[in-house]
Amino acid sequence: MKIERLQAFSDGMYAILITILVLEFVVPEYQVGHLLDGMLNQWPIFFAYILSYVYVGTLWLFHHDFFLSLKQIDRKLNIINMVSLFTVTLINYPTLLVAATLKRGNINDLRVAFMTYAFVAMLISLTYFWLYSYAASHSELAVKGDMNKELYSRIKYDPWRSVAVYGLAIGLMWLSAWLGAAMVVAGIIWHFIAYMRLGRNLHELHAPEHKK
């Protein structure tokens, strides 16, 4: 498979996932003259959507920029990418759980919902580590020789930091569901920071002084 086909397929998967997220927007039940009240009561849906939109959008940015460092792919990398996409598509389920439990307000259900979200996020981070490490060990796939090895040396701990944050979130859930939920949000913020690091490193490695 050509790398362009992998990128096109992956972009389509991310686009479909975001589209599925927004399908949860429905006209609320409301009394005539009180539409605003009905809309405001839907805040859990909006919160869950924004949270997952930012998360999935950041993951797509990671995917897009990382594959710019590759000139070709092989069968195993294609399989790794498919596994990664599978874990990303799972995020729709905990998104629905978070929206539903926020609306109902039961703290035990809310704890389970955010723990599920954090667990799926951990799986996603692990697949990105797999993706990074495989590309680093196969320099023939890189645009510029051993560039992926150098890139990997700079970012290899980022997915594990994400795993640690989400693992901590799951642990904190038993002390406070709200504290654990805040840690999940912090994990998503960290993803964006890590993406900015990836972009900066790719820019540096593509600079003229790094050309072979």
C-alpha positions in Angstrom: 0.0 0.0 0.0 1.2 3.5 -0.8 1.6 5.9 2.1 -0.9 8.3 0.4 -3.6 5.6 0.6 -2.9 4.9 4.3 -3.1 8.7 5.1 -6.3 9.1 3.1 -7.9 6.1 4.9 -6.8 7.3 8.3 -8.0 10.9 7.6 -11.4 9.4 6.6 -11.6 7.4 9.8 -10.9 10.5 12.0 -13.4 12.5 10.0 -16.1 9.8 10.4 -15.4 9.6 14.2 -15.8 13.4 14.7 -19.0 13.2 12.6 -20.4 10.5 14.8 -19.7 12.6 17.9 -21.7 15.5 16.6 -24.7 13.3 15.8 -25.5 13.3 19.5 -26.7 16.9 19.1 -30.6 16.7 19.1 -33.3 19.3 19.7 -34.0 19.2 23.4 -37.3 18.8 25.0 -38.6 22.2 26.1 -41.7 24.2 26.8 -42.7 26.8 24.3 -40.9 30.0 25.1 -38.2 28.2 27.1 -35.9 26.8 24.4 -32.9 28.3 26.0 -33.5 26.4 29.2 -33.7 23.2 27.2 -30.4 24.0 25.5 -28.6 24.8 28.7 -29.8 21.5 30.2 -27.8 19.8 27.4 -24.5 21.1 28.7 -23.2 17.6 29.5 -23.5 16.7 25.8 -21.6 19.8 24.7 -18.9 19.3 27.3 -18.3 15.7 26.3 -18.3 16.6 22.6 -15.8 19.5 23.1 -13.6 17.2 25.2 -13.5 14.5 22.6 -13.3 16.8 19.7 -10.1 18.4 21.1 -8.7 15.0 21.9 -9.5 13.3 18.6 -8.4 16.5 16.7 -5.1 16.4 18.5 -4.6 12.7 17.7 -5.3 13.5 14.1 -2.6 16.2 14.1 -0.2 13.8 15.6 -1.0 11.2 13.0 -0.8 13.7 10.1 2.5 15.2 11.1 4.2 12.0 12.1 3.5 10.3 8.8 5.0 13.3 7.0 8.3 12.0 8.3 7.8 8.7 6.4 8.3 8.1 2.7 6.8 4.6 2.6 5.1 2.0 4.8 5.3 -1.7 5.1 2.7 -4.4 6.0 3.4 -4.3 9.7 3.3 -0.6 10.0 -0.1 -0.7 8.2 -1.3 -3.2 10.8 -0.1 -1.1 13.7 -1.9 1.9 12.2 -5.1 -0.1 11.9 -4.8 -1.1 15.6 -4.2 2.5 16.5 -7.3 3.6 14.5 -9.4 0.9 16.3 -8.5 2.3 19.7 -9.2 5.8 18.6 -12.7 4.9 17.4 -13.5 3.4 20.8 -13.5 7.0 22.3 -17.1 7.5 21.1 -18.3 5.0 23.7 -16.9 6.7 26.9 -17.9 10.1 25.4 -21.5 8.9 25.5 -21.0 7.6 29.0 -19.6 10.9 30.2 -22.4 12.9 28.7 -25.1 10.6 30.2 -23.6 10.4 33.7 -23.0 14.1 33.9 -26.6 14.7 33.1 -27.9 12.2 35.7 -25.4 13.4 38.4 -24.7 10.0 40.1 -21.2 10.2 41.4 -20.6 6.4 41.1 -21.7 6.3 37.5 -19.6 9.3 36.7 -16.6 7.6 38.2 -17.0 4.6 36.0 -17.6 6.8 32.9 -14.4 8.8 33.3 -12.4 5.6 34.3 -13.6 4.1 31.0 -12.5 7.3 29.1 -9.1 7.2 30.8 -8.6 3.5 30.0 -9.4 4.0 26.3 -7.0 6.9 26.3 -4.3 4.7 27.8 -4.8 2.2 25.0 -4.5 4.9 22.4 -1.2 6.2 23.9 0.2 2.7 23.9 -0.5 2.3 20.2 1.2 5.5 19.5 4.3 4.3 21.4 4.1 1.1 19.2 3.9 3.3 16.1 6.8 5.5 17.1 9.1 2.7 18.1 8.4 0.6 15.0 9.1 3.5 12.7 12.3 4.3 14.6 13.6 0.8 14.1 13.0 0.9 10.4 15.1 3.8 9.0 14.3 2.7 5.4 10.8 4.0 5.9 11.9 7.5 6.8 12.1 10.5 4.5 15.7 11.2 5.7 17.7 8.2 6.7 17.9 7.8 10.4 15.7 10.8 11.1 13.1 8.7 12.8 15.6 7.3 15.3 16.6 10.9 16.3 12.9 11.9 16.4 12.1 8.8 18.5 14.9 9.6 21.0 13.3 13.0 21.6 9.6 11.9 21.9 9.8 8.3 23.0 8.7 9.1 26.6 5.7 11.2 25.6 3.2 8.3 25.1 4.4 6.8 28.4 3.8 10.2 30.1 0.3 10.1 28.8 -0.2 6.5 30.1 1.0 7.7 33.5 -1.4 10.7 33.5 -4.4 8.5 32.7 -3.3 5.8 35.1 -3.1 8.4 37.8 -6.6 9.6 36.8 -8.0 6.1 37.3 -6.3 5.9 40.7 -7.6 9.3 41.8 -11.2 8.3 40.8 -11.3 6.2 43.9 -10.5 9.3 46.0 -12.6 11.8 44.1 -14.4 11.3 40.9 -14.1 15.0 40.1 -10.4 15.0 40.8 -10.0 12.0 38.5 -12.1 13.7 35.8 -9.9 16.8 36.0 -6.8 14.6 35.5 -8.4 13.2 32.3 -8.8 16.7 31.1 -5.2 17.4 32.0 -4.1 14.4 30.0 -5.8 15.8 26.9 -4.1 19.1 27.5 -0.8 17.3 27.7 -1.5 15.6 24.4 -1.7 19.0 22.7 1.6 20.1 24.4 3.2 16.9 23.2 1.9 17.5 19.7 3.6 20.9 19.7 6.8 19.2 20.8 6.5 16.8 17.9 5.9 19.6 15.4 8.9 21.5 16.7 11.2 18.5 16.6 10.0 17.6 13.0 10.8 21.2 11.9 14.2 21.0 13.4 15.0 17.6 11.9 13.8 18.8 8.5 16.1 21.9 8.7 19.0 22.1 6.2 21.7 21.3 8.8 20.1 17.8 9.3 20.1 16.9 5.7 22.3 14.0 4.7 
